[in-house]
Amino acid sequence: MVHHSDLQKMDVLNQIKKRTILLGGNRKLRIYGQLNCASGKRMKADNRVFFKNEQEAIHLGYRPCGHCMREAYGKWKNGTL
């Protein structure tokens, strides 16, 4: 997990381009989702974190976003994730 506040804008863009960052999350709400999610784009940069994959986010106790990851969210909600 990488905190957005620890990176410069160009570092974030380069890591997204290199695909070392695939998901974003909200540190306070402990939710992760796709980088193009409208809900994720509205969050404060201080709360934003990045993950290299879904397993990392789940391992750290984050849940899927109900907007951009509906299928994974449904599994999480039903306790099958």
PDB file with SEQRES, HELIX, SHEET and CRYST1 records, atoms N, CA, C and O in Angstrom:
SEQRES   1 A   81  MET VAL HIS HIS SER ASP LEU GLN LYS MET ASP VAL LEU          
SEQRES   2 A   81  ASN GLN ILE LYS LYS ARG THR ILE LEU LEU GLY GLY ASN          
SEQRES   3 A   81  ARG LYS LEU ARG ILE TYR GLY GLN LEU ASN CYS ALA SER          
SEQRES   4 A   81  GLY LYS ARG MET LYS ALA ASP ASN ARG VAL PHE PHE LYS          
SEQRES   5 A   81  ASN GLU GLN GLU ALA ILE HIS LEU GLY TYR ARG PRO CYS          
SEQRES   6 A   81  GLY HIS CYS MET ARG GLU ALA TYR GLY LYS TRP LYS ASN          
SEQRES   7 A   81  GLY THR LEU                                                  
HELIX    1 AA1 HIS A    4  ASP A    6  5                                   3    
HELIX    2 AA2 LYS A    9  LYS A   17  1                                   9    
HELIX    3 AA3 ALA A   38  ARG A   42  1                                   5    
HELIX    4 AA4 ALA A   45  ASN A   47  5                                   3    
HELIX    5 AA5 GLU A   54  HIS A   59  1                                   6    
HELIX    6 AA6 ARG A   70  ASN A   78  1                                   9    
SHEET    1 AA1 5 VAL A   2  HIS A   3  0                                        
SHEET    2 AA1 5 ARG A  48  PHE A  51 -1                                        
SHEET    3 AA1 5 LEU A  23  ASN A  26 -1                                        
SHEET    4 AA1 5 ILE A  31  GLN A  34 -1                                        
SHEET    5 AA1 5 ARG A  63  PRO A  64  1                                        
CRYST1    1.000    1.000    1.000  90.00  90.00  90.00 P 1           1          
ATOM      1  N   MET A   1       0.849  -1.174   0.000  1.00  0.00           N  
ATOM      2  CA  MET A   1       0.000   0.000   0.000  1.00  0.00           C  
ATOM      3  C   MET A   1       0.890   1.231   0.000  1.00  0.00           C  
ATOM      4  O   MET A   1       1.886   1.301   0.719  1.00  0.00           O  
ATOM      5  N   VAL A   2       0.513   2.191  -0.814  1.00  0.00           N  
ATOM      6  CA  VAL A   2       1.244   3.446  -0.919  1.00  0.00           C  
ATOM      7  C   VAL A   2       0.271   4.585  -0.653  1.00  0.00           C  
ATOM      8  O   VAL A   2      -0.820   4.611  -1.223  1.00  0.00           O  
ATOM      9  N   HIS A   3       0.649   5.519   0.199  1.00  0.00           N  
ATOM     10  CA  HIS A   3      -0.180   6.692   0.483  1.00  0.00           C  
ATOM     11  C   HIS A   3       0.029   7.737  -0.610  1.00  0.00           C  
ATOM     12  O   HIS A   3       1.160   8.005  -1.015  1.00  0.00           O  
ATOM     13  N   HIS A   4      -1.041   8.311  -1.071  1.00  0.00           N  
ATOM     14  CA  HIS A   4      -0.972   9.325  -2.122  1.00  0.00           C  
ATOM     15  C   HIS A   4      -0.104  10.503  -1.685  1.00  0.00           C  
ATOM     16  O   HIS A   4       0.624  11.073  -2.498  1.00  0.00           O  
ATOM     17  N   SER A   5      -0.178  10.865  -0.424  1.00  0.00           N  
ATOM     18  CA  SER A   5       0.590  12.010   0.072  1.00  0.00           C  
ATOM     19  C   SER A   5       2.096  11.757   0.041  1.00  0.00           C  
ATOM     20  O   SER A   5       2.880  12.702   0.128  1.00  0.00           O  
ATOM     21  N   ASP A   6       2.508  10.493  -0.081  1.00  0.00           N  
ATOM     22  CA  ASP A   6       3.932  10.163  -0.145  1.00  0.00           C  
ATOM     23  C   ASP A   6       4.500  10.267  -1.556  1.00  0.00           C  
ATOM     24  O   ASP A   6       5.708  10.129  -1.745  1.00  0.00           O  
ATOM     25  N   LEU A   7       3.645  10.510  -2.548  1.00  0.00           N  
ATOM     26  CA  LEU A   7       4.070  10.532  -3.946  1.00  0.00           C  
ATOM     27  C   LEU A   7       3.808  11.881  -4.591  1.00  0.00           C  
ATOM     28  O   LEU A   7       2.874  12.593  -4.221  1.00  0.00           O  
ATOM     29  N   GLN A   8       4.635  12.216  -5.549  1.00  0.00           N  
ATOM     30  CA  GLN A   8       4.395  13.379  -6.392  1.00  0.00           C  
ATOM     31  C   GLN A   8       3.426  12.970  -7.501  1.00  0.00           C  
ATOM     32  O   GLN A   8       3.274  11.782  -7.788  1.00  0.00           O  
ATOM     33  N   LYS A   9       2.777  13.944  -8.117  1.00  0.00           N  
ATOM     34  CA  LYS A   9       1.795  13.643  -9.161  1.00  0.00           C  
ATOM     35  C   LYS A   9       2.405  12.808 -10.292  1.00  0.00           C  
ATOM     36  O   LYS A   9       1.773  11.870 -10.778  1.00  0.00           O  
ATOM     37  N   MET A  10       3.611  13.140 -10.705  1.00  0.00           N  
ATOM     38  CA  MET A  10       4.260  12.397 -11.797  1.00  0.00           C  
ATOM     39  C   MET A  10       4.586  10.964 -11.372  1.00  0.00           C  
ATOM     40  O   MET A  10       4.514  10.046 -12.189  1.00  0.00           O  
ATOM     41  N   ASP A  11       4.944  10.767 -10.095  1.00  0.00           N  
ATOM     42  CA  ASP A  11       5.206   9.409  -9.599  1.00  0.00           C  
ATOM     43  C   ASP A  11       3.944   8.558  -9.677  1.00  0.00           C  
ATOM     44  O   ASP A  11       3.999   7.395 -10.076  1.00  0.00           O  
ATOM     45  N   VAL A  12       2.812   9.135  -9.299  1.00  0.00           N  
ATOM     46  CA  VAL A  12       1.535   8.418  -9.359  1.00  0.00           C  
ATOM     47  C   VAL A  12       1.235   8.032 -10.801  1.00  0.00           C  
ATOM     48  O   VAL A  12       0.904   6.881 -11.085  1.00  0.00           O  
ATOM     49  N   LEU A  13       1.351   9.000 -11.712  1.00  0.00           N  
ATOM     50  CA  LEU A  13       1.049   8.735 -13.118  1.00  0.00           C  
ATOM     51  C   LEU A  13       1.982   7.682 -13.705  1.00  0.00           C  
ATOM     52  O   LEU A  13       1.543   6.823 -14.469  1.00  0.00           O  
ATOM     53  N   ASN A  14       3.268   7.741 -13.354  1.00  0.00           N  
ATOM     54  CA  ASN A  14       4.229   6.752 -13.858  1.00  0.00           C  
ATOM     55  C   ASN A  14       3.919   5.356 -13.328  1.00  0.00           C  
ATOM     56  O   ASN A  14       4.019   4.379 -14.070  1.00  0.00           O  
ATOM     57  N   GLN A  15       3.545   5.251 -12.057  1.00  0.00           N  
ATOM     58  CA  GLN A  15       3.237   3.936 -11.496  1.00  0.00           C  
ATOM     59  C   GLN A  15       1.947   3.367 -12.077  1.00  0.00           C  
ATOM     60  O   GLN A  15       1.822   2.153 -12.239  1.00  0.00           O  
ATOM     61  N   ILE A  16       0.999   4.226 -12.387  1.00  0.00           N  
ATOM     62  CA  ILE A  16      -0.229   3.766 -13.046  1.00  0.00           C  
ATOM     63  C   ILE A  16       0.110   3.279 -14.455  1.00  0.00           C  
ATOM     64  O   ILE A  16      -0.379   2.236 -14.889  1.00  0.00           O  
ATOM     65  N   LYS A  17       0.929   4.021 -15.151  1.00  0.00           N  
ATOM     66  CA  LYS A  17       1.333   3.646 -16.510  1.00  0.00           C  
ATOM     67  C   LYS A  17       2.088   2.319 -16.516  1.00  0.00           C  
ATOM     68  O   LYS A  17       1.888   1.493 -17.407  1.00  0.00           O  
ATOM     69  N   LYS A  18       2.957   2.113 -15.523  1.00  0.00           N  
ATOM     70  CA  LYS A  18       3.739   0.873 -15.419  1.00  0.00           C  
ATOM     71  C   LYS A  18       2.914  -0.281 -14.845  1.00  0.00           C  
ATOM     72  O   LYS A  18       3.367  -1.425 -14.811  1.00  0.00           O  
ATOM     73  N   ARG A  19       1.680   0.041 -14.388  1.00  0.00           N  
ATOM     74  CA  ARG A  19       0.752  -0.930 -13.812  1.00  0.00           C  
ATOM     75  C   ARG A  19       1.251  -1.500 -12.480  1.00  0.00           C  
ATOM     76  O   ARG A  19       0.929  -2.636 -12.129  1.00  0.00           O  
ATOM     77  N   THR A  20       2.038  -0.710 -11.740  1.00  0.00           N  
ATOM     78  CA  THR A  20       2.398  -1.093 -10.377  1.00  0.00           C  
ATOM     79  C   THR A  20       1.341  -0.616  -9.388  1.00  0.00           C  
ATOM     80  O   THR A  20       1.300  -1.061  -8.242  1.00  0.00           O  
ATOM     81  N   ILE A  21       0.484   0.301  -9.852  1.00  0.00           N  
ATOM     82  CA  ILE A  21      -0.696   0.730  -9.104  1.00  0.00           C  
ATOM     83  C   ILE A  21      -1.902   0.361  -9.954  1.00  0.00           C  
ATOM     84  O   ILE A  21      -2.035   0.819 -11.088  1.00  0.00           O  
ATOM     85  N   LEU A  22      -2.782  -0.474  -9.398  1.00  0.00           N  
ATOM     86  CA  LEU A  22      -3.976  -0.892 -10.142  1.00  0.00           C  
ATOM     87  C   LEU A  22      -5.271  -0.459  -9.486  1.00  0.00           C  
ATOM     88  O   LEU A  22      -6.292  -0.324 -10.162  1.00  0.00           O  
ATOM     89  N   LEU A  23      -5.247  -0.236  -8.169  1.00  0.00           N  
ATOM     90  CA  LEU A  23      -6.453   0.108  -7.434  1.00  0.00           C  
ATOM     91  C   LEU A  23      -6.179   1.273  -6.495  1.00  0.00           C  
ATOM     92  O   LEU A  23      -5.047   1.484  -6.061  1.00  0.00           O  
ATOM     93  N   GLY A  24      -7.221   2.018  -6.191  1.00  0.00           N  
ATOM     94  CA  GLY A  24      -7.128   3.092  -5.216  1.00  0.00           C  
ATOM     95  C   GLY A  24      -8.057   2.797  -4.054  1.00  0.00           C  
ATOM     96  O   GLY A  24      -8.997   2.011  -4.174  1.00  0.00           O  
ATOM     97  N   GLY A  25      -7.782   3.436  -2.935  1.00  0.00           N  
ATOM     98  CA  GLY A  25      -8.619   3.200  -1.771  1.00  0.00           C  
ATOM     99  C   GLY A  25      -8.715   4.413  -0.878  1.00  0.00           C  
ATOM    100  O   GLY A  25      -7.944   5.364  -1.003  1.00  0.00           O  
ATOM    101  N   ASN A  26      -9.677   4.362   0.026  1.00  0.00           N  
ATOM    102  CA  ASN A  26      -9.874   5.411   1.016  1.00  0.00           C  
ATOM    103  C   ASN A  26      -9.378   4.880   2.359  1.00  0.00           C  
ATOM    104  O   ASN A  26      -9.942   3.940   2.919  1.00  0.00           O  
ATOM    105  N   ARG A  27      -8.323   5.494   2.858  1.00  0.00           N  
ATOM    106  CA  ARG A  27      -7.674   5.049   4.086  1.00  0.00           C  
ATOM    107  C   ARG A  27      -8.616   5.085   5.291  1.00  0.00           C  
ATOM    108  O   ARG A  27      -8.591   4.175   6.120  1.00  0.00           O  
ATOM    109  N   LYS A  28      -9.436   6.114   5.394  1.00  0.00           N  
ATOM    110  CA  LYS A  28     -10.318   6.250   6.561  1.00  0.00           C  
ATOM    111  C   LYS A  28     -11.519   5.319   6.486  1.00  0.00           C  
ATOM    112  O   LYS A  28     -11.919   4.744   7.499  1.00  0.00           O  
ATOM    113  N   LEU A  29     -12.100   5.163   5.295  1.00  0.00           N  
ATOM    114  CA  LEU A  29     -13.285   4.310   5.144  1.00  0.00           C  
ATOM    115  C   LEU A  29     -12.925   2.845   4.888  1.00  0.00           C  
ATOM    116  O   LEU A  29     -13.780   1.966   4.993  1.00  0.00           O  
ATOM    117  N   ARG A  30     -11.658   2.588   4.551  1.00  0.00           N  
ATOM    118  CA  ARG A  30     -11.149   1.236   4.269  1.00  0.00           C  
ATOM    119  C   ARG A  30     -11.921   0.584   3.125  1.00  0.00           C  
ATOM    120  O   ARG A  30     -12.373  -0.556   3.225  1.00  0.00           O  
ATOM    121  N   ILE A  31     -12.061   1.350   2.023  1.00  0.00           N  
ATOM    122  CA  ILE A  31     -12.725   0.892   0.807  1.00  0.00           C  
ATOM    123  C   ILE A  31     -11.717   0.985  -0.329  1.00  0.00           C  
ATOM    124  O   ILE A  31     -10.952   1.947  -0.401  1.00  0.00           O  
ATOM    125  N   TYR A  32     -11.708  -0.013  -1.224  1.00  0.00           N  
ATOM    126  CA  TYR A  32     -10.850   0.051  -2.405  1.00  0.00           C  
ATOM    127  C   TYR A  32     -11.700  -0.086  -3.660  1.00  0.00           C  
ATOM    128  O   TYR A  32     -12.784  -0.667  -3.632  1.00  0.00           O  
ATOM    129  N   GLY A  33     -11.189   0.459  -4.764  1.00  0.00           N  
ATOM    130  CA  GLY A  33     -11.915   0.380  -6.026  1.00  0.00           C  
ATOM    131  C   GLY A  33     -11.015   0.709  -7.199  1.00  0.00           C  
ATOM    132  O   GLY A  33      -9.808   0.900  -7.049  1.00  0.00           O  
ATOM    133  N   GLN A  34     -11.625   0.771  -8.364  1.00  0.00           N  
ATOM    134  CA  GLN A  34     -10.899   1.060  -9.594  1.00  0.00           C  
ATOM    135  C   GLN A  34     -10.469   2.511  -9.615  1.00  0.00           C  
ATOM    136  O   GLN A  34     -11.104   3.366  -8.998  1.00  0.00           O  
ATOM    137  N   LEU A  35      -9.392   2.786 -10.325  1.00  0.00           N  
ATOM    138  CA  LEU A  35      -8.844   4.138 -10.364  1.00  0.00           C  
ATOM    139  C   LEU A  35      -9.766   5.129 -11.068  1.00  0.00           C  
ATOM    140  O   LEU A  35      -9.681   6.332 -10.818  1.00  0.00           O  
ATOM    141  N   ASN A  36     -10.643   4.648 -11.941  1.00  0.00           N  
ATOM    142  CA  ASN A  36     -11.532   5.552 -12.668  1.00  0.00           C  
ATOM    143  C   ASN A  36     -12.901   5.715 -12.002  1.00  0.00           C  
ATOM    144  O   ASN A  36     -13.810   6.282 -12.609  1.00  0.00           O  
ATOM    145  N   CYS A  37     -13.063   5.241 -10.795  1.00  0.00           N  
ATOM    146  CA  CYS A  37     -14.334   5.320 -10.073  1.00  0.00           C  
ATOM    147  C   CYS A  37     -14.631   6.778  -9.693  1.00  0.00           C  
ATOM    148  O   CYS A  37     -13.775   7.485  -9.161  1.00  0.00           O  
ATOM    149  N   ALA A  38     -15.856   7.202  -9.979  1.00  0.00           N  
ATOM    150  CA  ALA A  38     -16.258   8.578  -9.664  1.00  0.00           C  
ATOM    151  C   ALA A  38     -16.201   8.841  -8.159  1.00  0.00           C  
ATOM    152  O   ALA A  38     -15.823   9.935  -7.739  1.00  0.00           O  
ATOM    153  N   SER A  39     -16.566   7.864  -7.355  1.00  0.00           N  
ATOM    154  CA  SER A  39     -16.512   8.040  -5.895  1.00  0.00           C  
ATOM    155  C   SER A  39     -15.072   8.213  -5.426  1.00  0.00           C  
ATOM    156  O   SER A  39     -14.790   9.045  -4.564  1.00  0.00           O  
ATOM    157  N   GLY A  40     -14.184   7.444  -5.982  1.00  0.00           N  
ATOM    158  CA  GLY A  40     -12.779   7.526  -5.604  1.00  0.00           C  
ATOM    159  C   GLY A  40     -12.132   8.828  -6.018  1.00  0.00           C  
ATOM    160  O   GLY A  40     -11.261   9.344  -5.318  1.00  0.00           O  
ATOM    161  N   LYS A  41     -12.551   9.358  -7.146  1.00  0.00           N  
ATOM    162  CA  LYS A  41     -11.979  10.613  -7.631  1.00  0.00           C  
ATOM    163  C   LYS A  41     -12.367  11.801  -6.748  1.00  0.00           C  
ATOM    164  O   LYS A  41     -11.674  12.819  -6.741  1.00  0.00           O  
ATOM    165  N   ARG A  42     -13.468  11.676  -6.005  1.00  0.00           N  
ATOM    166  CA  ARG A  42     -13.922  12.778  -5.148  1.00  0.00           C  
ATOM    167  C   ARG A  42     -13.230  12.813  -3.786  1.00  0.00           C  
ATOM    168  O   ARG A  42     -13.321  13.821  -3.086  1.00  0.00           O  
ATOM    169  N   MET A  43     -12.550  11.754  -3.397  1.00  0.00           N  
ATOM    170  CA  MET A  43     -11.972  11.725  -2.056  1.00  0.00           C  
ATOM    171  C   MET A  43     -10.762  12.647  -1.939  1.00  0.00           C  
ATOM    172  O   MET A  43     -10.106  12.963  -2.931  1.00  0.00           O  
ATOM    173  N   LYS A  44     -10.485  13.065  -0.733  1.00  0.00           N  
ATOM    174  CA  LYS A  44      -9.327  13.906  -0.464  1.00  0.00           C  
ATOM    175  C   LYS A  44      -8.051  13.114  -0.696  1.00  0.00           C  
ATOM    176  O   LYS A  44      -7.988  11.924  -0.384  1.00  0.00           O  
ATOM    177  N   ALA A  45      -7.042  13.762  -1.238  1.00  0.00           N  
ATOM    178  CA  ALA A  45      -5.762  13.096  -1.506  1.00  0.00           C  
ATOM    179  C   ALA A  45      -5.134  12.568  -0.212  1.00  0.00           C  
ATOM    180  O   ALA A  45      -4.441  11.552  -0.238  1.00  0.00           O  
ATOM    181  N   ASP A  46      -5.365  13.241   0.912  1.00  0.00           N  
ATOM    182  CA  ASP A  46      -4.797  12.789   2.189  1.00  0.00           C  
ATOM    183  C   ASP A  46      -5.357  11.431   2.606  1.00  0.00           C  
ATOM    184  O   ASP A  46      -4.696  10.692   3.335  1.00  0.00           O  
ATOM    185  N   ASN A  47      -6.560  11.094   2.155  1.00  0.00           N  
ATOM    186  CA  ASN A  47      -7.186   9.820   2.502  1.00  0.00           C  
ATOM    187  C   ASN A  47      -6.919   8.730   1.471  1.00  0.00           C  
ATOM    188  O   ASN A  47      -7.232   7.565   1.717  1.00  0.00           O  
ATOM    189  N   ARG A  48      -6.351   9.082   0.328  1.00  0.00           N  
ATOM    190  CA  ARG A  48      -6.179   8.148  -0.783  1.00  0.00           C  
ATOM    191  C   ARG A  48      -4.933   7.286  -0.623  1.00  0.00           C  
ATOM    192  O   ARG A  48      -3.852   7.774  -0.292  1.00  0.00           O  
ATOM    193  N   VAL A  49      -5.113   6.006  -0.864  1.00  0.00           N  
ATOM    194  CA  VAL A  49      -4.004   5.052  -0.887  1.00  0.00           C  
ATOM    195  C   VAL A  49      -4.097   4.254  -2.188  1.00  0.00           C  
ATOM    196  O   VAL A  49      -5.145   4.221  -2.832  1.00  0.00           O  
ATOM    197  N   PHE A  50      -3.000   3.619  -2.563  1.00  0.00           N  
ATOM    198  CA  PHE A  50      -2.965   2.828  -3.787  1.00  0.00           C  
ATOM    199  C   PHE A  50      -2.520   1.406  -3.471  1.00  0.00           C  
ATOM    200  O   PHE A  50      -1.739   1.172  -2.549  1.00  0.00           O  
ATOM    201  N   PHE A  51      -3.035   0.458  -4.259  1.00  0.00           N  
ATOM    202  CA  PHE A  51      -2.705  -0.956  -4.094  1.00  0.00           C  
ATOM    203  C   PHE A  51      -2.215  -1.528  -5.413  1.00  0.00           C  
ATOM    204  O   PHE A  51      -2.623  -1.083  -6.486  1.00  0.00           O  
ATOM    205  N   LYS A  52      -1.337  -2.520  -5.323  1.00  0.00           N  
ATOM    206  CA  LYS A  52      -0.844  -3.160  -6.543  1.00  0.00           C  
ATOM    207  C   LYS A  52      -1.808  -4.224  -7.044  1.00  0.00           C  
ATOM    208  O   LYS A  52      -1.770  -4.577  -8.222  1.00  0.00           O  
ATOM    209  N   ASN A  53      -2.669  -4.744  -6.177  1.00  0.00           N  
ATOM    210  CA  ASN A  53      -3.666  -5.732  -6.601  1.00  0.00           C  
ATOM    211  C   ASN A  53      -4.772  -5.850  -5.549  1.00  0.00           C  
ATOM    212  O   ASN A  53      -4.679  -5.283  -4.460  1.00  0.00           O  
ATOM    213  N   GLU A  54      -5.802  -6.587  -5.897  1.00  0.00           N  
ATOM    214  CA  GLU A  54      -6.954  -6.741  -5.021  1.00  0.00           C  
ATOM    215  C   GLU A  54      -6.612  -7.531  -3.765  1.00  0.00           C  
ATOM    216  O   GLU A  54      -7.136  -7.244  -2.688  1.00  0.00           O  
ATOM    217  N   GLN A  55      -5.744  -8.515  -3.895  1.00  0.00           N  
ATOM    218  CA  GLN A  55      -5.351  -9.328  -2.744  1.00  0.00           C  
ATOM    219  C   GLN A  55      -4.674  -8.483  -1.667  1.00  0.00           C  
ATOM    220  O   GLN A  55      -4.900  -8.700  -0.477  1.00  0.00           O  
ATOM    221  N   GLU A  56      -3.858  -7.536  -2.073  1.00  0.00           N  
ATOM    222  CA  GLU A  56      -3.199  -6.650  -1.109  1.00  0.00           C  
ATOM    223  C   GLU A  56      -4.237  -5.839  -0.336  1.00  0.00           C  
ATOM    224  O   GLU A  56      -4.146  -5.710   0.884  1.00  0.00           O  
ATOM    225  N   ALA A  57      -5.215  -5.298  -1.042  1.00  0.00           N  
ATOM    226  CA  ALA A  57      -6.254  -4.490  -0.397  1.00  0.00           C  
ATOM    227  C   ALA A  57      -7.055  -5.332   0.600  1.00  0.00           C  
ATOM    228  O   ALA A  57      -7.310  -4.892   1.721  1.00  0.00           O  
ATOM    229  N   ILE A  58      -7.445  -6.526   0.197  1.00  0.00           N  
ATOM    230  CA  ILE A  58      -8.219  -7.408   1.072  1.00  0.00           C  
ATOM    231  C   ILE A  58      -7.398  -7.813   2.289  1.00  0.00           C  
ATOM    232  O   ILE A  58      -7.900  -7.823   3.413  1.00  0.00           O  
ATOM    233  N   HIS A  59      -6.135  -8.144   2.057  1.00  0.00           N  
ATOM    234  CA  HIS A  59      -5.239  -8.548   3.156  1.00  0.00           C  
ATOM    235  C   HIS A  59      -5.097  -7.438   4.203  1.00  0.00           C  
ATOM    236  O   HIS A  59      -4.945  -7.717   5.393  1.00  0.00           O  
ATOM    237  N   LEU A  60      -5.146  -6.196   3.759  1.00  0.00           N  
ATOM    238  CA  LEU A  60      -5.006  -5.062   4.668  1.00  0.00           C  
ATOM    239  C   LEU A  60      -6.337  -4.628   5.279  1.00  0.00           C  
ATOM    240  O   LEU A  60      -6.390  -3.628   5.994  1.00  0.00           O  
ATOM    241  N   GLY A  61      -7.408  -5.367   5.003  1.00  0.00           N  
ATOM    242  CA  GLY A  61      -8.687  -5.109   5.647  1.00  0.00           C  
ATOM    243  C   GLY A  61      -9.611  -4.151   4.929  1.00  0.00           C  
ATOM    244  O   GLY A  61     -10.544  -3.625   5.536  1.00  0.00           O  
ATOM    245  N   TYR A  62      -9.374  -3.913   3.654  1.00  0.00           N  
ATOM    246  CA  TYR A  62     -10.224  -3.029   2.872  1.00  0.00           C  
ATOM    247  C   TYR A  62     -11.338  -3.844   2.206  1.00  0.00           C  
ATOM    248  O   TYR A  62     -11.165  -5.029   1.922  1.00  0.00           O  
ATOM    249  N   ARG A  63     -12.481  -3.198   1.963  1.00  0.00           N  
ATOM    250  CA  ARG A  63     -13.599  -3.862   1.285  1.00  0.00           C  
ATOM    251  C   ARG A  63     -13.785  -3.243  -0.092  1.00  0.00           C  
ATOM    252  O   ARG A  63     -13.362  -2.110  -0.319  1.00  0.00           O  
ATOM    253  N   PRO A  64     -14.414  -3.972  -1.020  1.00  0.00           N  
ATOM    254  CA  PRO A  64     -14.639  -3.445  -2.373  1.00  0.00           C  
ATOM    255  C   PRO A  64     -15.647  -2.298  -2.395  1.00  0.00           C  
ATOM    256  O   PRO A  64     -16.552  -2.232  -1.563  1.00  0.00           O  
ATOM    257  N   CYS A  65     -15.477  -1.416  -3.344  1.00  0.00           N  
ATOM    258  CA  CYS A  65     -16.396  -0.295  -3.560  1.00  0.00           C  
ATOM    259  C   CYS A  65     -17.712  -0.822  -4.123  1.00  0.00           C  
ATOM    260  O   CYS A  65     -17.716  -1.673  -5.013  1.00  0.00           O  
ATOM    261  N   GLY A  66     -18.816  -0.323  -3.609  1.00  0.00           N  
ATOM    262  CA  GLY A  66     -20.123  -0.741  -4.084  1.00  0.00           C  
ATOM    263  C   GLY A  66     -20.507  -0.126  -5.421  1.00  0.00           C  
ATOM    264  O   GLY A  66     -21.473  -0.571  -6.040  1.00  0.00           O  
ATOM    265  N   HIS A  67     -19.779   0.881  -5.881  1.00  0.00           N  
ATOM    266  CA  HIS A  67     -20.099   1.546  -7.149  1.00  0.00           C  
ATOM    267  C   HIS A  67     -19.359   0.910  -8.319  1.00  0.00           C  
ATOM    268  O   HIS A  67     -19.987   0.500  -9.295  1.00  0.00           O  
ATOM    269  N   CYS A  68     -18.052   0.825  -8.236  1.00  0.00           N  
ATOM    270  CA  CYS A  68     -17.261   0.371  -9.385  1.00  0.00           C  
ATOM    271  C   CYS A  68     -16.928  -1.117  -9.341  1.00  0.00           C  
ATOM    272  O   CYS A  68     -16.457  -1.671 -10.334  1.00  0.00           O  
ATOM    273  N   MET A  69     -17.163  -1.767  -8.215  1.00  0.00           N  
ATOM    274  CA  MET A  69     -16.830  -3.195  -8.080  1.00  0.00           C  
ATOM    275  C   MET A  69     -18.037  -3.933  -7.505  1.00  0.00           C  
ATOM    276  O   MET A  69     -17.934  -4.607  -6.480  1.00  0.00           O  
ATOM    277  N   ARG A  70     -19.166  -3.800  -8.168  1.00  0.00           N  
ATOM    278  CA  ARG A  70     -20.433  -4.332  -7.660  1.00  0.00           C  
ATOM    279  C   ARG A  70     -20.386  -5.835  -7.384  1.00  0.00           C  
ATOM    280  O   ARG A  70     -20.891  -6.291  -6.357  1.00  0.00           O  
ATOM    281  N   GLU A  71     -19.791  -6.598  -8.280  1.00  0.00           N  
ATOM    282  CA  GLU A  71     -19.749  -8.054  -8.092  1.00  0.00           C  
ATOM    283  C   GLU A  71     -18.927  -8.424  -6.855  1.00  0.00           C  
ATOM    284  O   GLU A  71     -19.371  -9.223  -6.031  1.00  0.00           O  
ATOM    285  N   ALA A  72     -17.740  -7.849  -6.726  1.00  0.00           N  
ATOM    286  CA  ALA A  72     -16.890  -8.121  -5.563  1.00  0.00           C  
ATOM    287  C   ALA A  72     -17.543  -7.607  -4.284  1.00  0.00           C  
ATOM    288  O   ALA A  72     -17.438  -8.237  -3.232  1.00  0.00           O  
ATOM    289  N   TYR A  73     -18.219  -6.461  -4.377  1.00  0.00           N  
ATOM    290  CA  TYR A  73     -18.921  -5.912  -3.215  1.00  0.00           C  
ATOM    291  C   TYR A  73     -20.033  -6.862  -2.766  1.00  0.00           C  
ATOM    292  O   TYR A  73     -20.206  -7.101  -1.570  1.00  0.00           O  
ATOM    293  N   GLY A  74     -20.781  -7.400  -3.721  1.00  0.00           N  
ATOM    294  CA  GLY A  74     -21.841  -8.349  -3.394  1.00  0.00           C  
ATOM    295  C   GLY A  74     -21.301  -9.580  -2.696  1.00  0.00           C  
ATOM    296  O   GLY A  74     -21.903 -10.072  -1.742  1.00  0.00           O  
ATOM    297  N   LYS A  75     -20.164 -10.082  -3.168  1.00  0.00           N  
ATOM    298  CA  LYS A  75     -19.530 -11.240  -2.525  1.00  0.00           C  
ATOM    299  C   LYS A  75     -19.071 -10.880  -1.117  1.00  0.00           C  
ATOM    300  O   LYS A  75     -19.239 -11.664  -0.183  1.00  0.00           O  
ATOM    301  N   TRP A  76     -18.492  -9.691  -0.970  1.00  0.00           N  
ATOM    302  CA  TRP A  76     -18.030  -9.252   0.349  1.00  0.00           C  
ATOM    303  C   TRP A  76     -19.223  -9.137   1.305  1.00  0.00           C  
ATOM    304  O   TRP A  76     -19.153  -9.573   2.454  1.00  0.00           O  
ATOM    305  N   LYS A  77     -20.307  -8.550   0.819  1.00  0.00           N  
ATOM    306  CA  LYS A  77     -21.487  -8.326   1.646  1.00  0.00           C  
ATOM    307  C   LYS A  77     -22.113  -9.656   2.085  1.00  0.00           C  
ATOM    308  O   LYS A  77     -22.625  -9.768   3.199  1.00  0.00           O  
ATOM    309  N   ASN A  78     -22.069 -10.648   1.212  1.00  0.00           N  
ATOM    310  CA  ASN A  78     -22.610 -11.965   1.536  1.00  0.00           C  
ATOM    311  C   ASN A  78     -21.624 -12.847   2.302  1.00  0.00           C  
ATOM    312  O   ASN A  78     -21.955 -13.964   2.699  1.00  0.00           O  
ATOM    313  N   GLY A  79     -20.412 -12.333   2.505  1.00  0.00           N  
ATOM    314  CA  GLY A  79     -19.404 -13.085   3.257  1.00  0.00           C  
ATOM    315  C   GLY A  79     -18.703 -14.162   2.465  1.00  0.00           C  
ATOM    316  O   GLY A  79     -18.130 -15.078   3.055  1.00  0.00           O  
ATOM    317  N   THR A  80     -18.730 -14.085   1.142  1.00  0.00           N  
ATOM    318  CA  THR A  80     -18.080 -15.101   0.319  1.00  0.00           C  
ATOM    319  C   THR A  80     -16.794 -14.609  -0.326  1.00  0.00           C  
ATOM    320  O   THR A  80     -16.200 -15.334  -1.124  1.00  0.00           O  
ATOM    321  N   LEU A  81     -16.352 -13.417  -0.009  1.00  0.00           N  
ATOM    322  CA  LEU A  81     -15.114 -12.872  -0.588  1.00  0.00           C  
ATOM    323  C   LEU A  81     -13.938 -13.257   0.250  1.00  0.00           C  
ATOM    324  O   LEU A  81     -12.806 -12.894  -0.070  1.00  0.00           O  
TER     325      LEU A  81                                                      
END                                                                             
